[in-house]
Amino acid sequence: MKSKQPPPLRHEEASALPVWKAFVVQFTDETGAQTETFSGRVEHLSSGRRGRFGSKDELLETLRHMIAELGEKGR
């Protein structure tokens, strides 16, 4: 069965999602809703900078820190 593709982004949506603010979040094998474990790494796609996290709060703090460092430099 073929998966349904999402509709293309409208111009307004695309401009609200700048490429220089794109991140990948990768979770460890231990991460799961049942275990309440939440760990892994986050990577900024444009720069390749990476950070590790061991909790939901650490993930948010890592993202806040990386976004603050980017400032307007990514534009």
PDB file of N, CA, C, O and CB in Angstrom:
ATOM      1  N   MET A   1       0.834  -1.172   0.000  1.00  0.00           N
ATOM      2  CA  MET A   1       0.000   0.000   0.000  1.00  0.00           C
ATOM      3  C   MET A   1       0.888   1.248   0.000  1.00  0.00           C
ATOM      4  O   MET A   1       1.834   1.339   0.782  1.00  0.00           O
ATOM      5  CB  MET A   1      -0.953  -0.009   1.212  1.00  0.00           C
ATOM      6  N   LYS A   2       0.586   2.189  -0.863  1.00  0.00           N
ATOM      7  CA  LYS A   2       1.347   3.423  -0.972  1.00  0.00           C
ATOM      8  C   LYS A   2       0.973   4.381   0.146  1.00  0.00           C
ATOM      9  O   LYS A   2      -0.205   4.546   0.464  1.00  0.00           O
ATOM     10  CB  LYS A   2       1.118   4.077  -2.334  1.00  0.00           C
ATOM     11  N   SER A   3       1.999   5.026   0.753  1.00  0.00           N
ATOM     12  CA  SER A   3       1.692   5.997   1.795  1.00  0.00           C
ATOM     13  C   SER A   3       1.266   7.304   1.153  1.00  0.00           C
ATOM     14  O   SER A   3       1.780   7.698   0.106  1.00  0.00           O
ATOM     15  CB  SER A   3       2.904   6.215   2.727  1.00  0.00           C
ATOM     16  N   LYS A   4       0.338   7.955   1.785  1.00  0.00           N
ATOM     17  CA  LYS A   4      -0.183   9.217   1.278  1.00  0.00           C
ATOM     18  C   LYS A   4       0.793  10.341   1.593  1.00  0.00           C
ATOM     19  O   LYS A   4       1.199  10.495   2.745  1.00  0.00           O
ATOM     20  CB  LYS A   4      -1.571   9.519   1.881  1.00  0.00           C
ATOM     21  N   GLN A   5       1.171  11.113   0.614  1.00  0.00           N
ATOM     22  CA  GLN A   5       2.096  12.228   0.788  1.00  0.00           C
ATOM     23  C   GLN A   5       1.349  13.441   1.339  1.00  0.00           C
ATOM     24  O   GLN A   5       0.216  13.700   0.935  1.00  0.00           O
ATOM     25  CB  GLN A   5       2.790  12.579  -0.551  1.00  0.00           C
ATOM     26  N   PRO A   6       1.970  14.188   2.259  1.00  0.00           N
ATOM     27  CA  PRO A   6       1.313  15.403   2.755  1.00  0.00           C
ATOM     28  C   PRO A   6       1.263  16.443   1.643  1.00  0.00           C
ATOM     29  O   PRO A   6       2.093  16.421   0.735  1.00  0.00           O
ATOM     30  CB  PRO A   6       2.054  15.970   4.001  1.00  0.00           C
ATOM     31  N   PRO A   7       0.302  17.349   1.708  1.00  0.00           N
ATOM     32  CA  PRO A   7       0.233  18.394   0.683  1.00  0.00           C
ATOM     33  C   PRO A   7       1.452  19.303   0.784  1.00  0.00           C
ATOM     34  O   PRO A   7       2.008  19.463   1.871  1.00  0.00           O
ATOM     35  CB  PRO A   7      -1.070  19.220   0.827  1.00  0.00           C
ATOM     36  N   PRO A   8       1.881  19.902  -0.328  1.00  0.00           N
ATOM     37  CA  PRO A   8       3.034  20.803  -0.283  1.00  0.00           C
ATOM     38  C   PRO A   8       2.733  22.012   0.606  1.00  0.00           C
ATOM     39  O   PRO A   8       1.582  22.427   0.747  1.00  0.00           O
ATOM     40  CB  PRO A   8       3.418  21.267  -1.709  1.00  0.00           C
ATOM     41  N   LEU A   9       3.793  22.567   1.202  1.00  0.00           N
ATOM     42  CA  LEU A   9       3.637  23.746   2.050  1.00  0.00           C
ATOM     43  C   LEU A   9       3.306  24.973   1.212  1.00  0.00           C
ATOM     44  O   LEU A   9       3.861  25.165   0.130  1.00  0.00           O
ATOM     45  CB  LEU A   9       4.910  23.992   2.870  1.00  0.00           C
ATOM     46  N   ARG A  10       2.402  25.797   1.717  1.00  0.00           N
ATOM     47  CA  ARG A  10       2.134  27.086   1.084  1.00  0.00           C
ATOM     48  C   ARG A  10       3.334  27.994   1.360  1.00  0.00           C
ATOM     49  O   ARG A  10       4.107  27.733   2.282  1.00  0.00           O
ATOM     50  CB  ARG A  10       0.790  27.726   1.619  1.00  0.00           C
ATOM     51  N   HIS A  11       3.490  29.035   0.585  1.00  0.00           N
ATOM     52  CA  HIS A  11       4.628  29.952   0.732  1.00  0.00           C
ATOM     53  C   HIS A  11       4.715  30.492   2.160  1.00  0.00           C
ATOM     54  O   HIS A  11       5.805  30.561   2.727  1.00  0.00           O
ATOM     55  CB  HIS A  11       4.511  31.120  -0.268  1.00  0.00           C
ATOM     56  N   GLU A  12       3.583  30.872   2.745  1.00  0.00           N
ATOM     57  CA  GLU A  12       3.579  31.424   4.101  1.00  0.00           C
ATOM     58  C   GLU A  12       4.084  30.396   5.104  1.00  0.00           C
ATOM     59  O   GLU A  12       4.811  30.739   6.036  1.00  0.00           O
ATOM     60  CB  GLU A  12       2.170  31.892   4.489  1.00  0.00           C
ATOM     61  N   GLU A  13       3.700  29.139   4.915  1.00  0.00           N
ATOM     62  CA  GLU A  13       4.141  28.075   5.819  1.00  0.00           C
ATOM     63  C   GLU A  13       5.633  27.818   5.656  1.00  0.00           C
ATOM     64  O   GLU A  13       6.349  27.656   6.644  1.00  0.00           O
ATOM     65  CB  GLU A  13       3.348  26.782   5.561  1.00  0.00           C
ATOM     66  N   ALA A  14       6.100  27.781   4.422  1.00  0.00           N
ATOM     67  CA  ALA A  14       7.515  27.507   4.153  1.00  0.00           C
ATOM     68  C   ALA A  14       8.406  28.598   4.727  1.00  0.00           C
ATOM     69  O   ALA A  14       9.465  28.294   5.277  1.00  0.00           O
ATOM     70  CB  ALA A  14       7.757  27.373   2.649  1.00  0.00           C
ATOM     71  N   SER A  15       8.009  29.856   4.613  1.00  0.00           N
ATOM     72  CA  SER A  15       8.837  30.940   5.131  1.00  0.00           C
ATOM     73  C   SER A  15       8.835  30.957   6.659  1.00  0.00           C
ATOM     74  O   SER A  15       9.761  31.494   7.266  1.00  0.00           O
ATOM     75  CB  SER A  15       8.349  32.284   4.588  1.00  0.00           C
ATOM     76  N   ALA A  16       7.818  30.383   7.284  1.00  0.00           N
ATOM     77  CA  ALA A  16       7.762  30.306   8.744  1.00  0.00           C
ATOM     78  C   ALA A  16       8.620  29.162   9.271  1.00  0.00           C
ATOM     79  O   ALA A  16       8.826  29.052  10.480  1.00  0.00           O
ATOM     80  CB  ALA A  16       6.316  30.133   9.213  1.00  0.00           C
ATOM     81  N   LEU A  17       9.122  28.312   8.387  1.00  0.00           N
ATOM     82  CA  LEU A  17       9.963  27.175   8.757  1.00  0.00           C
ATOM     83  C   LEU A  17      11.317  27.285   8.056  1.00  0.00           C
ATOM     84  O   LEU A  17      11.597  26.520   7.133  1.00  0.00           O
ATOM     85  CB  LEU A  17       9.267  25.834   8.395  1.00  0.00           C
ATOM     86  N   PRO A  18      12.169  28.239   8.489  1.00  0.00           N
ATOM     87  CA  PRO A  18      13.445  28.428   7.797  1.00  0.00           C
ATOM     88  C   PRO A  18      14.371  27.222   7.971  1.00  0.00           C
ATOM     89  O   PRO A  18      14.441  26.613   9.039  1.00  0.00           O
ATOM     90  CB  PRO A  18      14.136  29.692   8.308  1.00  0.00           C
ATOM     91  N   VAL A  19      15.066  26.905   6.905  1.00  0.00           N
ATOM     92  CA  VAL A  19      15.977  25.762   6.901  1.00  0.00           C
ATOM     93  C   VAL A  19      17.058  25.904   7.961  1.00  0.00           C
ATOM     94  O   VAL A  19      17.462  24.906   8.558  1.00  0.00           O
ATOM     95  CB  VAL A  19      16.615  25.601   5.529  1.00  0.00           C
ATOM     96  N   TRP A  20      17.534  27.108   8.208  1.00  0.00           N
ATOM     97  CA  TRP A  20      18.618  27.306   9.170  1.00  0.00           C
ATOM     98  C   TRP A  20      18.178  27.066  10.609  1.00  0.00           C
ATOM     99  O   TRP A  20      19.002  27.107  11.522  1.00  0.00           O
ATOM    100  CB  TRP A  20      19.172  28.705   9.041  1.00  0.00           C
ATOM    101  N   LYS A  21      16.888  26.816  10.822  1.00  0.00           N
ATOM    102  CA  LYS A  21      16.397  26.466  12.159  1.00  0.00           C
ATOM    103  C   LYS A  21      15.910  25.017  12.210  1.00  0.00           C
ATOM    104  O   LYS A  21      15.060  24.677  13.033  1.00  0.00           O
ATOM    105  CB  LYS A  21      15.264  27.415  12.575  1.00  0.00           C
ATOM    106  N   ALA A  22      16.443  24.171  11.339  1.00  0.00           N
ATOM    107  CA  ALA A  22      16.041  22.760  11.302  1.00  0.00           C
ATOM    108  C   ALA A  22      16.954  21.915  12.181  1.00  0.00           C
ATOM    109  O   ALA A  22      18.176  22.065  12.154  1.00  0.00           O
ATOM    110  CB  ALA A  22      16.060  22.230   9.856  1.00  0.00           C
ATOM    111  N   PHE A  23      16.350  21.031  12.955  1.00  0.00           N
ATOM    112  CA  PHE A  23      17.061  20.143  13.863  1.00  0.00           C
ATOM    113  C   PHE A  23      16.566  18.715  13.671  1.00  0.00           C
ATOM    114  O   PHE A  23      15.436  18.490  13.236  1.00  0.00           O
ATOM    115  CB  PHE A  23      16.876  20.593  15.331  1.00  0.00           C
ATOM    116  N   VAL A  24      17.421  17.757  14.000  1.00  0.00           N
ATOM    117  CA  VAL A  24      17.041  16.355  14.055  1.00  0.00           C
ATOM    118  C   VAL A  24      17.182  15.918  15.503  1.00  0.00           C
ATOM    119  O   VAL A  24      18.178  16.221  16.161  1.00  0.00           O
ATOM    120  CB  VAL A  24      17.919  15.468  13.091  1.00  0.00           C
ATOM    121  N   VAL A  25      16.175  15.204  15.993  1.00  0.00           N
ATOM    122  CA  VAL A  25      16.230  14.650  17.348  1.00  0.00           C
ATOM    123  C   VAL A  25      16.264  13.139  17.213  1.00  0.00           C
ATOM    124  O   VAL A  25      15.391  12.543  16.581  1.00  0.00           O
ATOM    125  CB  VAL A  25      15.007  15.121  18.229  1.00  0.00           C
ATOM    126  N   GLN A  26      17.267  12.527  17.804  1.00  0.00           N
ATOM    127  CA  GLN A  26      17.422  11.068  17.764  1.00  0.00           C
ATOM    128  C   GLN A  26      17.360  10.547  19.188  1.00  0.00           C
ATOM    129  O   GLN A  26      18.089  11.009  20.066  1.00  0.00           O
ATOM    130  CB  GLN A  26      18.765  10.648  17.070  1.00  0.00           C
ATOM    131  N   PHE A  27      16.474   9.573  19.405  1.00  0.00           N
ATOM    132  CA  PHE A  27      16.277   9.018  20.743  1.00  0.00           C
ATOM    133  C   PHE A  27      17.006   7.694  20.900  1.00  0.00           C
ATOM    134  O   PHE A  27      17.156   6.945  19.934  1.00  0.00           O
ATOM    135  CB  PHE A  27      14.788   8.833  21.031  1.00  0.00           C
ATOM    136  N   THR A  28      17.460   7.403  22.114  1.00  0.00           N
ATOM    137  CA  THR A  28      18.126   6.139  22.406  1.00  0.00           C
ATOM    138  C   THR A  28      17.107   5.001  22.423  1.00  0.00           C
ATOM    139  O   THR A  28      15.898   5.232  22.462  1.00  0.00           O
ATOM    140  CB  THR A  28      18.876   6.217  23.755  1.00  0.00           C
ATOM    141  N   ASP A  29      17.615   3.773  22.394  1.00  0.00           N
ATOM    142  CA  ASP A  29      16.742   2.598  22.463  1.00  0.00           C
ATOM    143  C   ASP A  29      15.939   2.567  23.758  1.00  0.00           C
ATOM    144  O   ASP A  29      14.824   2.046  23.792  1.00  0.00           O
ATOM    145  CB  ASP A  29      17.565   1.321  22.336  1.00  0.00           C
ATOM    146  N   GLU A  30      16.506   3.124  24.819  1.00  0.00           N
ATOM    147  CA  GLU A  30      15.853   3.082  26.129  1.00  0.00           C
ATOM    148  C   GLU A  30      14.685   4.049  26.249  1.00  0.00           C
ATOM    149  O   GLU A  30      13.866   3.919  27.160  1.00  0.00           O
ATOM    150  CB  GLU A  30      16.855   3.381  27.204  1.00  0.00           C
ATOM    151  N   THR A  31      14.595   5.032  25.329  1.00  0.00           N
ATOM    152  CA  THR A  31      13.531   6.026  25.398  1.00  0.00           C
ATOM    153  C   THR A  31      12.183   5.365  25.135  1.00  0.00           C
ATOM    154  O   THR A  31      12.024   4.594  24.188  1.00  0.00           O
ATOM    155  CB  THR A  31      13.782   7.165  24.390  1.00  0.00           C
ATOM    156  N   GLY A  32      11.230   5.680  25.980  1.00  0.00           N
ATOM    157  CA  GLY A  32       9.889   5.137  25.780  1.00  0.00           C
ATOM    158  C   GLY A  32       8.895   5.730  26.751  1.00  0.00           C
ATOM    159  O   GLY A  32       9.254   6.140  27.855  1.00  0.00           O
ATOM    160  N   ALA A  33       7.640   5.774  26.333  1.00  0.00           N
ATOM    161  CA  ALA A  33       6.584   6.326  27.172  1.00  0.00           C
ATOM    162  C   ALA A  33       6.374   5.472  28.414  1.00  0.00           C
ATOM    163  O   ALA A  33       6.091   6.004  29.488  1.00  0.00           O
ATOM    164  CB  ALA A  33       5.280   6.439  26.384  1.00  0.00           C
ATOM    165  N   GLN A  34       6.506   4.169  28.284  1.00  0.00           N
ATOM    166  CA  GLN A  34       6.277   3.280  29.420  1.00  0.00           C
ATOM    167  C   GLN A  34       7.391   3.366  30.452  1.00  0.00           C
ATOM    168  O   GLN A  34       7.132   3.271  31.652  1.00  0.00           O
ATOM    169  CB  GLN A  34       6.136   1.851  28.941  1.00  0.00           C
ATOM    170  N   THR A  35       8.618   3.545  30.004  1.00  0.00           N
ATOM    171  CA  THR A  35       9.756   3.575  30.930  1.00  0.00           C
ATOM    172  C   THR A  35      10.014   4.962  31.498  1.00  0.00           C
ATOM    173  O   THR A  35      10.758   5.110  32.468  1.00  0.00           O
ATOM    174  CB  THR A  35      11.002   3.079  30.233  1.00  0.00           C
ATOM    175  N   GLU A  36       9.403   5.979  30.898  1.00  0.00           N
ATOM    176  CA  GLU A  36       9.624   7.370  31.270  1.00  0.00           C
ATOM    177  C   GLU A  36      11.077   7.796  31.111  1.00  0.00           C
ATOM    178  O   GLU A  36      11.505   8.790  31.699  1.00  0.00           O
ATOM    179  CB  GLU A  36       9.185   7.594  32.690  1.00  0.00           C
ATOM    180  N   THR A  37      11.832   7.047  30.320  1.00  0.00           N
ATOM    181  CA  THR A  37      13.212   7.409  29.980  1.00  0.00           C
ATOM    182  C   THR A  37      13.154   8.274  28.729  1.00  0.00           C
ATOM    183  O   THR A  37      12.388   7.996  27.806  1.00  0.00           O
ATOM    184  CB  THR A  37      14.119   6.131  29.755  1.00  0.00           C
ATOM    185  N   PHE A  38      13.954   9.303  28.705  1.00  0.00           N
ATOM    186  CA  PHE A  38      13.912  10.266  27.609  1.00  0.00           C
ATOM    187  C   PHE A  38      15.332  10.748  27.374  1.00  0.00           C
ATOM    188  O   PHE A  38      15.776  11.698  28.019  1.00  0.00           O
ATOM    189  CB  PHE A  38      12.946  11.464  27.922  1.00  0.00           C
ATOM    190  N   SER A  39      16.056  10.104  26.452  1.00  0.00           N
ATOM    191  CA  SER A  39      17.445  10.496  26.227  1.00  0.00           C
ATOM    192  C   SER A  39      17.815  10.336  24.759  1.00  0.00           C
ATOM    193  O   SER A  39      17.157   9.616  24.009  1.00  0.00           O
ATOM    194  CB  SER A  39      18.388   9.666  27.107  1.00  0.00           C
ATOM    195  N   GLY A  40      18.886  11.024  24.365  1.00  0.00           N
ATOM    196  CA  GLY A  40      19.348  10.938  22.988  1.00  0.00           C
ATOM    197  C   GLY A  40      20.221  12.113  22.640  1.00  0.00           C
ATOM    198  O   GLY A  40      20.974  12.620  23.471  1.00  0.00           O
ATOM    199  N   ARG A  41      20.108  12.549  21.375  1.00  0.00           N
ATOM    200  CA  ARG A  41      20.903  13.678  20.913  1.00  0.00           C
ATOM    201  C   ARG A  41      20.079  14.533  19.960  1.00  0.00           C
ATOM    202  O   ARG A  41      19.109  14.067  19.362  1.00  0.00           O
ATOM    203  CB  ARG A  41      22.197  13.193  20.226  1.00  0.00           C
ATOM    204  N   VAL A  42      20.477  15.773  19.832  1.00  0.00           N
ATOM    205  CA  VAL A  42      19.848  16.705  18.902  1.00  0.00           C
ATOM    206  C   VAL A  42      20.957  17.300  18.041  1.00  0.00           C
ATOM    207  O   VAL A  42      22.039  17.612  18.538  1.00  0.00           O
ATOM    208  CB  VAL A  42      19.037  17.828  19.660  1.00  0.00           C
ATOM    209  N   GLU A  43      20.683  17.454  16.757  1.00  0.00           N
ATOM    210  CA  GLU A  43      21.690  17.989  15.830  1.00  0.00           C
ATOM    211  C   GLU A  43      21.091  19.106  15.000  1.00  0.00           C
ATOM    212  O   GLU A  43      19.993  18.980  14.458  1.00  0.00           O
ATOM    213  CB  GLU A  43      22.241  16.878  14.911  1.00  0.00           C
ATOM    214  N   HIS A  44      21.831  20.204  14.909  1.00  0.00           N
ATOM    215  CA  HIS A  44      21.433  21.317  14.049  1.00  0.00           C
ATOM    216  C   HIS A  44      21.894  20.974  12.635  1.00  0.00           C
ATOM    217  O   HIS A  44      23.089  20.789  12.401  1.00  0.00           O
ATOM    218  CB  HIS A  44      22.048  22.695  14.546  1.00  0.00           C
ATOM    219  N   LEU A  45      20.966  20.889  11.700  1.00  0.00           N
ATOM    220  CA  LEU A  45      21.294  20.398  10.362  1.00  0.00           C
ATOM    221  C   LEU A  45      22.256  21.292   9.599  1.00  0.00           C
ATOM    222  O   LEU A  45      23.133  20.779   8.904  1.00  0.00           O
ATOM    223  CB  LEU A  45      20.046  20.239   9.569  1.00  0.00           C
ATOM    224  N   SER A  46      22.127  22.591   9.698  1.00  0.00           N
ATOM    225  CA  SER A  46      22.992  23.485   8.914  1.00  0.00           C
ATOM    226  C   SER A  46      24.428  23.501   9.394  1.00  0.00           C
ATOM    227  O   SER A  46      25.353  23.538   8.583  1.00  0.00           O
ATOM    228  CB  SER A  46      22.450  24.883   8.950  1.00  0.00           C
ATOM    229  N   SER A  47      24.628  23.473  10.712  1.00  0.00           N
ATOM    230  CA  SER A  47      25.991  23.592  11.242  1.00  0.00           C
ATOM    231  C   SER A  47      26.603  22.252  11.650  1.00  0.00           C
ATOM    232  O   SER A  47      27.824  22.129  11.746  1.00  0.00           O
ATOM    233  CB  SER A  47      25.991  24.519  12.429  1.00  0.00           C
ATOM    234  N   GLY A  48      25.762  21.258  11.889  1.00  0.00           N
ATOM    235  CA  GLY A  48      26.267  19.970  12.355  1.00  0.00           C
ATOM    236  C   GLY A  48      26.529  19.926  13.854  1.00  0.00           C
ATOM    237  O   GLY A  48      26.977  18.904  14.372  1.00  0.00           O
ATOM    238  N   ARG A  49      26.256  21.020  14.554  1.00  0.00           N
ATOM    239  CA  ARG A  49      26.461  21.042  16.014  1.00  0.00           C
ATOM    240  C   ARG A  49      25.523  20.047  16.668  1.00  0.00           C
ATOM    241  O   ARG A  49      24.372  19.895  16.258  1.00  0.00           O
ATOM    242  CB  ARG A  49      26.228  22.469  16.596  1.00  0.00           C
ATOM    243  N   ARG A  50      26.025  19.372  17.688  1.00  0.00           N
ATOM    244  CA  ARG A  50      25.246  18.330  18.359  1.00  0.00           C
ATOM    245  C   ARG A  50      25.237  18.553  19.855  1.00  0.00           C
ATOM    246  O   ARG A  50      26.154  19.140  20.430  1.00  0.00           O
ATOM    247  CB  ARG A  50      25.804  16.942  18.038  1.00  0.00           C
ATOM    248  N   GLY A  51      24.172  18.064  20.467  1.00  0.00           N
ATOM    249  CA  GLY A  51      24.078  18.088  21.917  1.00  0.00           C
ATOM    250  C   GLY A  51      23.372  16.831  22.389  1.00  0.00           C
ATOM    251  O   GLY A  51      22.533  16.272  21.683  1.00  0.00           O
ATOM    252  N   ARG A  52      23.720  16.394  23.588  1.00  0.00           N
ATOM    253  CA  ARG A  52      23.078  15.217  24.175  1.00  0.00           C
ATOM    254  C   ARG A  52      22.114  15.649  25.256  1.00  0.00           C
ATOM    255  O   ARG A  52      22.275  16.711  25.858  1.00  0.00           O
ATOM    256  CB  ARG A  52      24.123  14.238  24.747  1.00  0.00           C
ATOM    257  N   PHE A  53      21.104  14.816  25.501  1.00  0.00           N
ATOM    258  CA  PHE A  53      20.150  15.094  26.564  1.00  0.00           C
ATOM    259  C   PHE A  53      19.769  13.792  27.257  1.00  0.00           C
ATOM    260  O   PHE A  53      19.808  12.719  26.655  1.00  0.00           O
ATOM    261  CB  PHE A  53      18.895  15.807  26.008  1.00  0.00           C
ATOM    262  N   GLY A  54      19.400  13.902  28.526  1.00  0.00           N
ATOM    263  CA  GLY A  54      19.027  12.738  29.316  1.00  0.00           C
ATOM    264  C   GLY A  54      17.639  12.850  29.915  1.00  0.00           C
ATOM    265  O   GLY A  54      17.212  11.994  30.690  1.00  0.00           O
ATOM    266  N   SER A  55      16.925  13.935  29.541  1.00  0.00           N
ATOM    267  CA  SER A  55      15.561  14.128  30.025  1.00  0.00           C
ATOM    268  C   SER A  55      14.845  15.100  29.082  1.00  0.00           C
ATOM    269  O   SER A  55      15.470  15.733  28.231  1.00  0.00           O
ATOM    270  CB  SER A  55      15.554  14.663  31.502  1.00  0.00           C
ATOM    271  N   LYS A  56      13.535  15.206  29.249  1.00  0.00           N
ATOM    272  CA  LYS A  56      12.770  16.162  28.438  1.00  0.00           C
ATOM    273  C   LYS A  56      13.266  17.580  28.687  1.00  0.00           C
ATOM    274  O   LYS A  56      13.422  18.367  27.754  1.00  0.00           O
ATOM    275  CB  LYS A  56      11.258  16.062  28.751  1.00  0.00           C
ATOM    276  N   ASP A  57      13.511  17.894  29.948  1.00  0.00           N
ATOM    277  CA  ASP A  57      13.988  19.233  30.283  1.00  0.00           C
ATOM    278  C   ASP A  57      15.341  19.521  29.650  1.00  0.00           C
ATOM    279  O   ASP A  57      15.570  20.629  29.164  1.00  0.00           O
ATOM    280  CB  ASP A  57      14.078  19.397  31.791  1.00  0.00           C
ATOM    281  N   GLU A  58      16.239  18.547  29.648  1.00  0.00           N
ATOM    282  CA  GLU A  58      17.555  18.733  29.029  1.00  0.00           C
ATOM    283  C   GLU A  58      17.433  18.918  27.519  1.00  0.00           C
ATOM    284  O   GLU A  58      18.186  19.699  26.937  1.00  0.00           O
ATOM    285  CB  GLU A  58      18.465  17.536  29.338  1.00  0.00           C
ATOM    286  N   LEU A  59      16.499  18.215  26.873  1.00  0.00           N
ATOM    287  CA  LEU A  59      16.283  18.402  25.431  1.00  0.00           C
ATOM    288  C   LEU A  59      15.868  19.845  25.163  1.00  0.00           C
ATOM    289  O   LEU A  59      16.433  20.500  24.287  1.00  0.00           O
ATOM    290  CB  LEU A  59      15.201  17.412  24.894  1.00  0.00           C
ATOM    291  N   LEU A  60      14.886  20.343  25.911  1.00  0.00           N
ATOM    292  CA  LEU A  60      14.429  21.717  25.708  1.00  0.00           C
ATOM    293  C   LEU A  60      15.540  22.721  25.986  1.00  0.00           C
ATOM    294  O   LEU A  60      15.691  23.698  25.254  1.00  0.00           O
ATOM    295  CB  LEU A  60      13.227  22.013  26.599  1.00  0.00           C
ATOM    296  N   GLU A  61      16.310  22.490  27.029  1.00  0.00           N
ATOM    297  CA  GLU A  61      17.414  23.394  27.358  1.00  0.00           C
ATOM    298  C   GLU A  61      18.479  23.367  26.258  1.00  0.00           C
ATOM    299  O   GLU A  61      19.019  24.414  25.903  1.00  0.00           O
ATOM    300  CB  GLU A  61      18.040  23.011  28.720  1.00  0.00           C
ATOM    301  N   THR A  62      18.784  22.206  25.723  1.00  0.00           N
ATOM    302  CA  THR A  62      19.758  22.086  24.633  1.00  0.00           C
ATOM    303  C   THR A  62      19.273  22.850  23.410  1.00  0.00           C
ATOM    304  O   THR A  62      20.046  23.575  22.783  1.00  0.00           O
ATOM    305  CB  THR A  62      20.001  20.602  24.276  1.00  0.00           C
ATOM    306  N   LEU A  63      17.999  22.692  23.067  1.00  0.00           N
ATOM    307  CA  LEU A  63      17.440  23.418  21.921  1.00  0.00           C
ATOM    308  C   LEU A  63      17.458  24.927  22.169  1.00  0.00           C
ATOM    309  O   LEU A  63      17.824  25.694  21.278  1.00  0.00           O
ATOM    310  CB  LEU A  63      16.000  22.945  21.634  1.00  0.00           C
ATOM    311  N   ARG A  64      17.072  25.355  23.357  1.00  0.00           N
ATOM    312  CA  ARG A  64      17.100  26.791  23.689  1.00  0.00           C
ATOM    313  C   ARG A  64      18.512  27.356  23.517  1.00  0.00           C
ATOM    314  O   ARG A  64      18.703  28.421  22.931  1.00  0.00           O
ATOM    315  CB  ARG A  64      16.606  27.024  25.142  1.00  0.00           C
ATOM    316  N   HIS A  65      19.485  26.627  24.037  1.00  0.00           N
ATOM    317  CA  HIS A  65      20.886  27.071  23.957  1.00  0.00           C
ATOM    318  C   HIS A  65      21.343  27.160  22.500  1.00  0.00           C
ATOM    319  O   HIS A  65      21.956  28.151  22.104  1.00  0.00           O
ATOM    320  CB  HIS A  65      21.809  26.105  24.745  1.00  0.00           C
ATOM    321  N   MET A  66      21.051  26.147  21.714  1.00  0.00           N
ATOM    322  CA  MET A  66      21.486  26.139  20.313  1.00  0.00           C
ATOM    323  C   MET A  66      20.804  27.246  19.514  1.00  0.00           C
ATOM    324  O   MET A  66      21.447  27.903  18.695  1.00  0.00           O
ATOM    325  CB  MET A  66      21.195  24.775  19.671  1.00  0.00           C
ATOM    326  N   ILE A  67      19.521  27.457  19.742  1.00  0.00           N
ATOM    327  CA  ILE A  67      18.797  28.503  19.026  1.00  0.00           C
ATOM    328  C   ILE A  67      19.324  29.875  19.425  1.00  0.00           C
ATOM    329  O   ILE A  67      19.474  30.750  18.573  1.00  0.00           O
ATOM    330  CB  ILE A  67      17.284  28.407  19.303  1.00  0.00           C
ATOM    331  N   ALA A  68      19.606  30.073  20.706  1.00  0.00           N
ATOM    332  CA  ALA A  68      20.160  31.350  21.165  1.00  0.00           C
ATOM    333  C   ALA A  68      21.518  31.613  20.520  1.00  0.00           C
ATOM    334  O   ALA A  68      21.816  32.746  20.143  1.00  0.00           O
ATOM    335  CB  ALA A  68      20.291  31.362  22.699  1.00  0.00           C
ATOM    336  N   GLU A  69      22.336  30.581  20.391  1.00  0.00           N
ATOM    337  CA  GLU A  69      23.656  30.745  19.759  1.00  0.00           C
ATOM    338  C   GLU A  69      23.525  31.081  18.281  1.00  0.00           C
ATOM    339  O   GLU A  69      24.354  31.809  17.735  1.00  0.00           O
ATOM    340  CB  GLU A  69      24.495  29.472  19.929  1.00  0.00           C
ATOM    341  N   LEU A  70      22.502  30.562  17.636  1.00  0.00           N
ATOM    342  CA  LEU A  70      22.298  30.849  16.218  1.00  0.00           C
ATOM    343  C   LEU A  70      21.968  32.310  15.998  1.00  0.00           C
ATOM    344  O   LEU A  70      22.452  32.930  15.051  1.00  0.00           O
ATOM    345  CB  LEU A  70      21.191  29.975  15.649  1.00  0.00           C
ATOM    346  N   GLY A  71      21.130  32.867  16.887  1.00  0.00           N
ATOM    347  CA  GLY A  71      20.720  34.251  16.720  1.00  0.00           C
ATOM    348  C   GLY A  71      20.244  34.494  15.308  1.00  0.00           C
ATOM    349  O   GLY A  71      19.414  33.749  14.786  1.00  0.00           O
ATOM    350  N   GLU A  72      20.748  35.497  14.710  1.00  0.00           N
ATOM    351  CA  GLU A  72      20.393  35.819  13.328  1.00  0.00           C
ATOM    352  C   GLU A  72      21.479  35.339  12.363  1.00  0.00           C
ATOM    353  O   GLU A  72      21.405  35.601  11.163  1.00  0.00           O
ATOM    354  CB  GLU A  72      20.171  37.335  13.170  1.00  0.00           C
ATOM    355  N   LYS A  73      22.489  34.634  12.890  1.00  0.00           N
ATOM    356  CA  LYS A  73      23.614  34.194  12.055  1.00  0.00           C
ATOM    357  C   LYS A  73      23.178  33.269  10.928  1.00  0.00           C
ATOM    358  O   LYS A  73      23.782  33.262   9.856  1.00  0.00           O
ATOM    359  CB  LYS A  73      24.649  33.493  12.908  1.00  0.00           C
ATOM    360  N   GLY A  74      22.136  32.493  11.169  1.00  0.00           N
ATOM    361  CA  GLY A  74      21.735  31.503  10.191  1.00  0.00           C
ATOM    362  C   GLY A  74      21.112  32.066   8.941  1.00  0.00           C
ATOM    363  O   GLY A  74      20.961  31.364   7.941  1.00  0.00           O
ATOM    364  N   ARG A  75      20.753  33.315   8.992  1.00  0.00           N
ATOM    365  CA  ARG A  75      20.071  33.909   7.833  1.00  0.00           C
ATOM    366  C   ARG A  75      21.010  34.229   6.722  1.00  0.00           C
ATOM    367  O   ARG A  75      20.587  34.733   5.681  1.00  0.00           O
ATOM    368  CB  ARG A  75      19.344  35.150   8.227  1.00  0.00           C
TER     369      ARG A  75
END
